[in-house]
C-alpha cells in the first residue's frame, strides 16, 4: 500500500501533467465530436470532465484509456504516447491505471471477490490465497461488508455495484484512476457515500483521479479542477469557484440552472461551517 502522506504540495502550475491531449479531433461520420481539443490533467489532482449530452465526455474518456482512437491529434498518458503503442505495450500501460465503468463492468458469472481478484490473476504471479486476501481488503476499502465478496453482481444494489467496481479498479494499486459517472443512479445518501469514498481513496493512494460526471454536488465537494466541454472543445477549465465566475454561455447555462445554484449554495454553506469549526475548535467534541 502506498503512503497516505500528502505529497501534492507543489504549486498546481508546477505539477507535471499525467494526461496531455493536443489537437484531438474526433468524428463519427459527418458528426464532429471533438474539434482540435486540448486538455491537461495534472499529477495528483481530482479532475472532472463535464458537459451537455453529446459533448463528447464519454468519447474523451474512451480515447484516454485506448478504447477509441481519435481521427487526429496526440494523447499522452503517464508520459506515454498512447497512439503509438503496440498491443503489447498498450497492455502493459493499462496495468498502471484502473477504470470504474458507469454500469459496473463486472463479470456476471464471477462473484465480487473473483471479479476484484481477476486483474491480479491476469497480471501477477501471486497465489490464490494471497489474491483472495488482497481482493477482500480492496472490497473492505471500497466500503462494502466482507460478505459482499461472495455475492454476484446481480445480487447487488446500485450503490454496492459502484463500490464493487471501484474495488476492482483498485486491484493493481493504480497510479491513475478513471471514474465514469460514479454517482449516476444513486440516491443522495448513496451519492454522498461515493463522495466520501473518492476523497478517502485520493488521500490514501495519492493517485490522480479523472472523473466523468454530471453530478453538481459531487463536483463542488470533491474536485480540484473541472473541464467543461462544448462546441467540440474545452470551453473552460478551473476550480468550481473559478468556473462559476466565467462568462462563457455554455458554462453559464451549466451553473445558472436551479440544480447548479442549489449545489453552489450547499457547497458554500458547508465551506462556511468547516471554516467556523477550524476557527472555534473548542466547540468540537
C-alpha positions as a Python dict, from the first residue, in 0.01 Angstrom:
ca = {
    (1, 'X'): (0, 0, 0),
    (2, 'X'): (127, 343, -86),
    (3, 'X'): (184, 606, 179),
    (4, 'X'): (-110, 822, 276),
    (5, 'X'): (120, 1120, 331),
    (6, 'X'): (13, 1414, 119),
    (7, 'X'): (291, 1478, -132),
    (8, 'X'): (92, 1706, -359),
    (9, 'X'): (234, 2025, -206),
    (10, 'X'): (381, 2188, -517),
    (11, 'X'): (202, 2482, -674),
    (12, 'X'): (-55, 2348, -925),
    (13, 'X'): (114, 2510, -1226),
    (14, 'X'): (440, 2331, -1141),
    (15, 'X'): (287, 1984, -1122),
    (16, 'X'): (374, 1751, -1411),
    (17, 'X'): (90, 1651, -1638),
    (18, 'X'): (-38, 1295, -1614),
    (19, 'X'): (-253, 1339, -1926),
    (20, 'X'): (-193, 1571, -2223),
    (21, 'X'): (-428, 1589, -2521),
    (22, 'X'): (-330, 1816, -2809),
    (23, 'X'): (-533, 1895, -3120),
    (24, 'X'): (-764, 1597, -3073),
    (25, 'X'): (-1035, 1572, -3338),
    (26, 'X'): (-1300, 1300, -3342),
    (27, 'X'): (-1578, 1239, -3593),
    (28, 'X'): (-1849, 980, -3631),
    (29, 'X'): (-1945, 1009, -3995),
    (30, 'X'): (-2032, 1374, -4052),
    (31, 'X'): (-2084, 1442, -3681),
    (32, 'X'): (-1794, 1628, -3520),
    (33, 'X'): (-1747, 1533, -3155),
    (34, 'X'): (-1409, 1696, -3083),
    (35, 'X'): (-1253, 1971, -3294),
    (36, 'X'): (-885, 2040, -3221),
    (37, 'X'): (-938, 1983, -2847),
    (38, 'X'): (-661, 2046, -2591),
    (39, 'X'): (-669, 1915, -2233),
    (40, 'X'): (-424, 1869, -1946),
    (41, 'X'): (-463, 1673, -1623),
    (42, 'X'): (-206, 1741, -1351),
    (43, 'X'): (-45, 1482, -1132),
    (44, 'X'): (-222, 1419, -802),
    (45, 'X'): (-541, 1613, -871),
    (46, 'X'): (-906, 1512, -878),
    (47, 'X'): (-1010, 1629, -1222),
    (48, 'X'): (-1361, 1613, -1367),
    (49, 'X'): (-1492, 1646, -1722),
    (50, 'X'): (-1846, 1777, -1766),
    (51, 'X'): (-2068, 1893, -2049),
    (52, 'X'): (-2410, 1854, -2200),
    (53, 'X'): (-2543, 1548, -2378),
    (54, 'X'): (-2341, 1485, -2694),
    (55, 'X'): (-2047, 1700, -2584),
    (56, 'X'): (-1809, 1404, -2609),
    (57, 'X'): (-1732, 1332, -2242),
    (58, 'X'): (-1752, 955, -2269),
    (59, 'X'): (-1569, 951, -2601),
    (60, 'X'): (-1288, 1153, -2447),
    (61, 'X'): (-1257, 901, -2165),
    (62, 'X'): (-1250, 612, -2411),
    (63, 'X'): (-970, 785, -2600),
    (64, 'X'): (-768, 828, -2282),
    (65, 'X'): (-795, 459, -2194),
    (66, 'X'): (-728, 342, -2552),
    (67, 'X'): (-1076, 210, -2630),
    (68, 'X'): (-1123, 458, -2915),
    (69, 'X'): (-873, 621, -3148),
    (70, 'X'): (-931, 987, -3248),
    (71, 'X'): (-908, 1094, -3610),
    (72, 'X'): (-617, 1325, -3535),
    (73, 'X'): (-415, 1477, -3253),
    (74, 'X'): (-188, 1340, -2983),
    (75, 'X'): (-267, 1181, -2647),
    (76, 'X'): (-5, 1126, -2379),
    (77, 'X'): (-95, 936, -2062),
    (78, 'X'): (166, 875, -1792),
    (79, 'X'): (425, 1035, -2021),
    (80, 'X'): (348, 783, -2297),
    (81, 'X'): (212, 848, -2647),
    (82, 'X'): (-81, 607, -2636),
    (83, 'X'): (-147, 635, -3010),
    (84, 'X'): (199, 498, -3093),
    (85, 'X'): (189, 185, -2876),
    (86, 'X'): (194, -174, -2994),
    (87, 'X'): (-75, -404, -2848),
    (88, 'X'): (179, -547, -2604),
    (89, 'X'): (293, -203, -2491),
    (90, 'X'): (-69, -91, -2450),
    (91, 'X'): (-138, -399, -2236),
    (92, 'X'): (149, -307, -2002),
    (93, 'X'): (42, 59, -1977),
    (94, 'X'): (-316, -35, -1888),
    (95, 'X'): (-186, -209, -1577),
    (96, 'X'): (-88, 132, -1439),
    (97, 'X'): (-445, 263, -1426),
    (98, 'X'): (-783, 147, -1302),
    (99, 'X'): (-1127, 213, -1450),
    (100, 'X'): (-1462, 222, -1275),
    (101, 'X'): (-1721, 189, -1552),
    (102, 'X'): (-2060, 356, -1524),
    (103, 'X'): (-2257, 31, -1519),
    (104, 'X'): (-2001, -164, -1320),
    (105, 'X'): (-1849, -370, -1600),
    (106, 'X'): (-1825, -673, -1371),
    (107, 'X'): (-1846, -1031, -1499),
    (108, 'X'): (-2185, -1170, -1404),
    (109, 'X'): (-2057, -1527, -1373),
    (110, 'X'): (-1799, -1430, -1108),
    (111, 'X'): (-1867, -1323, -752),
    (112, 'X'): (-1736, -986, -633),
    (113, 'X'): (-1419, -1131, -479),
    (114, 'X'): (-1328, -1312, -802),
    (115, 'X'): (-1408, -1001, -1009),
    (116, 'X'): (-1174, -793, -792),
    (117, 'X'): (-906, -1064, -796),
    (118, 'X'): (-919, -1111, -1174),
    (119, 'X'): (-663, -837, -1260),
    (120, 'X'): (-425, -985, -1001),
    (121, 'X'): (-462, -1331, -1154),
    (122, 'X'): (-401, -1192, -1504),
    (123, 'X'): (-106, -965, -1427),
    (124, 'X'): (77, -1113, -1126),
    (125, 'X'): (225, -1445, -1011),
    (126, 'X'): (61, -1430, -668),
    (127, 'X'): (-100, -1746, -537),
    (128, 'X'): (-475, -1777, -500),
    (129, 'X'): (-474, -1744, -122),
    (130, 'X'): (-293, -1410, -131),
    (131, 'X'): (-506, -1286, -421),
    (132, 'X'): (-822, -1364, -226),
    (133, 'X'): (-684, -1180, 77),
    (134, 'X'): (-593, -875, -132),
    (135, 'X'): (-932, -880, -303),
    (136, 'X'): (-1106, -895, 34),
    (137, 'X'): (-904, -595, 154),
    (138, 'X'): (-993, -391, -156),
    (139, 'X'): (-1359, -482, -108),
    (140, 'X'): (-1345, -355, 250),
    (141, 'X'): (-1154, -45, 135),
    (142, 'X'): (-1437, 34, -106),
    (143, 'X'): (-1685, 41, 182),
    (144, 'X'): (-1851, -297, 132),
    (145, 'X'): (-1902, -554, 405),
    (146, 'X'): (-1675, -861, 377),
    (147, 'X'): (-1966, -1094, 295),
    (148, 'X'): (-2032, -891, -22),
    (149, 'X'): (-1728, -1061, -171),
    (150, 'X'): (-1928, -1382, -213),
    (151, 'X'): (-2223, -1213, -382),
    (152, 'X'): (-2273, -1187, -757),
    (153, 'X'): (-2325, -858, -944),
    (154, 'X'): (-2696, -928, -998),
    (155, 'X'): (-2740, -953, -620),
    (156, 'X'): (-2600, -605, -551),
    (157, 'X'): (-2782, -274, -513),
    (158, 'X'): (-2678, 17, -733),
    (159, 'X'): (-2454, 165, -465),
    (160, 'X'): (-2294, -170, -386),
    (161, 'X'): (-2228, -229, -756),
    (162, 'X'): (-2048, 106, -778),
    (163, 'X'): (-1830, 15, -481),
    (164, 'X'): (-1755, -332, -616),
    (165, 'X'): (-1647, -177, -945),
    (166, 'X'): (-1429, 67, -751),
    (167, 'X'): (-1268, -224, -564),
    (168, 'X'): (-1177, -392, -891),
    (169, 'X'): (-1040, -66, -1031),
    (170, 'X'): (-809, -52, -727),
    (171, 'X'): (-688, -412, -762),
    (172, 'X'): (-344, -324, -903),
    (173, 'X'): (-288, -9, -690),
    (174, 'X'): (-316, 223, -992),
    (175, 'X'): (-129, 548, -1038),
    (176, 'X'): (-427, 683, -1231),
    (177, 'X'): (-795, 617, -1164),
    (178, 'X'): (-1077, 679, -1412),
    (179, 'X'): (-1433, 703, -1277),
    (180, 'X'): (-1721, 707, -1526),
    (181, 'X'): (-2036, 859, -1369),
    (182, 'X'): (-1961, 724, -1020),
    (183, 'X'): (-2282, 861, -864),
    (184, 'X'): (-2525, 809, -1154),
    (185, 'X'): (-2848, 643, -1050),
    (186, 'X'): (-2781, 672, -676),
    (187, 'X'): (-2999, 843, -418),
    (188, 'X'): (-2849, 1143, -231),
    (189, 'X'): (-2728, 925, 56),
    (190, 'X'): (-2558, 679, -177),
    (191, 'X'): (-2403, 958, -383),
    (192, 'X'): (-2274, 1124, -66),
    (193, 'X'): (-2109, 798, 31),
    (194, 'X'): (-1926, 788, -303),
    (195, 'X'): (-1811, 1147, -245),
    (196, 'X'): (-1653, 1042, 84),
    (197, 'X'): (-1504, 727, -69),
    (198, 'X'): (-1334, 916, -352),
    (199, 'X'): (-1182, 1171, -114),
    (200, 'X'): (-1059, 893, 117),
    (201, 'X'): (-902, 694, -166),
    (202, 'X'): (-733, 1004, -303),
    (203, 'X'): (-583, 1078, 36),
    (204, 'X'): (-472, 717, 81),
    (205, 'X'): (-323, 647, -262),
    (206, 'X'): (-222, 999, -372),
    (207, 'X'): (-320, 892, -723),
    (208, 'X'): (-459, 1113, -998),
    (209, 'X'): (-834, 1072, -1044),
    (210, 'X'): (-1021, 1161, -1365),
    (211, 'X'): (-1400, 1166, -1342),
    (212, 'X'): (-1682, 1190, -1594),
    (213, 'X'): (-1991, 1317, -1415),
    (214, 'X'): (-2296, 1539, -1429),
    (215, 'X'): (-2341, 1546, -1050),
    (216, 'X'): (-2303, 1910, -945),
    (217, 'X'): (-2293, 1832, -573),
    (218, 'X'): (-2012, 1585, -637),
    (219, 'X'): (-1821, 1846, -839),
    (220, 'X'): (-1840, 2105, -561),
    (221, 'X'): (-1749, 1861, -285),
    (222, 'X'): (-1471, 1655, -442),
    (223, 'X'): (-1288, 1807, -739),
    (224, 'X'): (-975, 2020, -765),
    (225, 'X'): (-1041, 2128, -1125),
    (226, 'X'): (-1316, 2076, -1380),
    (227, 'X'): (-1314, 2099, -1761),
    (228, 'X'): (-1637, 2197, -1936),
    (229, 'X'): (-1683, 2061, -2289),
    (230, 'X'): (-1884, 2236, -2558),
    (231, 'X'): (-1861, 2313, -2930),
    (232, 'X'): (-1611, 2029, -2966),
    (233, 'X'): (-1358, 2190, -2732),
    (234, 'X'): (-1281, 2267, -2370),
    (235, 'X'): (-1465, 2596, -2321),
    (236, 'X'): (-1346, 2647, -1965),
    (237, 'X'): (-1130, 2481, -1703),
    (238, 'X'): (-1064, 2566, -1339),
    (239, 'X'): (-1191, 2510, -989),
    (240, 'X'): (-1566, 2513, -942),
    (241, 'X'): (-1541, 2858, -783),
    (242, 'X'): (-1344, 2983, -1085),
    (243, 'X'): (-1587, 2832, -1335),
    (244, 'X'): (-1880, 2989, -1150),
    (245, 'X'): (-1734, 3332, -1238),
    (246, 'X'): (-1673, 3265, -1609),
    (247, 'X'): (-1898, 3428, -1870),
    (248, 'X'): (-1899, 3167, -2149),
    (249, 'X'): (-2267, 3091, -2230),
    (250, 'X'): (-2219, 2713, -2211),
    (251, 'X'): (-2065, 2746, -1865),
    (252, 'X'): (-2331, 2990, -1753),
    (253, 'X'): (-2605, 2753, -1871),
    (254, 'X'): (-2442, 2478, -1666),
    (255, 'X'): (-2419, 2685, -1348),
    (256, 'X'): (-2724, 2909, -1364),
    (257, 'X'): (-2995, 2645, -1363),
    (258, 'X'): (-3178, 2558, -1037),
    (259, 'X'): (-2964, 2249, -972),
    (260, 'X'): (-2644, 2444, -1031),
    (261, 'X'): (-2744, 2724, -794),
    (262, 'X'): (-2857, 2479, -526),
    (263, 'X'): (-2532, 2283, -543),
    (264, 'X'): (-2326, 2601, -522),
    (265, 'X'): (-2522, 2731, -222),
    (266, 'X'): (-2485, 2398, -45),
    (267, 'X'): (-2108, 2394, -109),
    (268, 'X'): (-2071, 2750, 19),
    (269, 'X'): (-2271, 2668, 331),
    (270, 'X'): (-2062, 2361, 403),
    (271, 'X'): (-1739, 2555, 346),
    (272, 'X'): (-1859, 2817, 593),
    (273, 'X'): (-1935, 2553, 856),
    (274, 'X'): (-1593, 2394, 808),
    (275, 'X'): (-1421, 2731, 841),
    (276, 'X'): (-1620, 2807, 1157),
    (277, 'X'): (-1515, 2472, 1304),
    (278, 'X'): (-1148, 2545, 1234),
    (279, 'X'): (-1170, 2888, 1396),
    (280, 'X'): (-1350, 2755, 1708),
    (281, 'X'): (-1202, 2410, 1776),
    (282, 'X'): (-1329, 2413, 2136),
    (283, 'X'): (-1679, 2351, 2001),
    (284, 'X'): (-1573, 2010, 1873),
    (285, 'X'): (-1632, 1708, 2091),
}
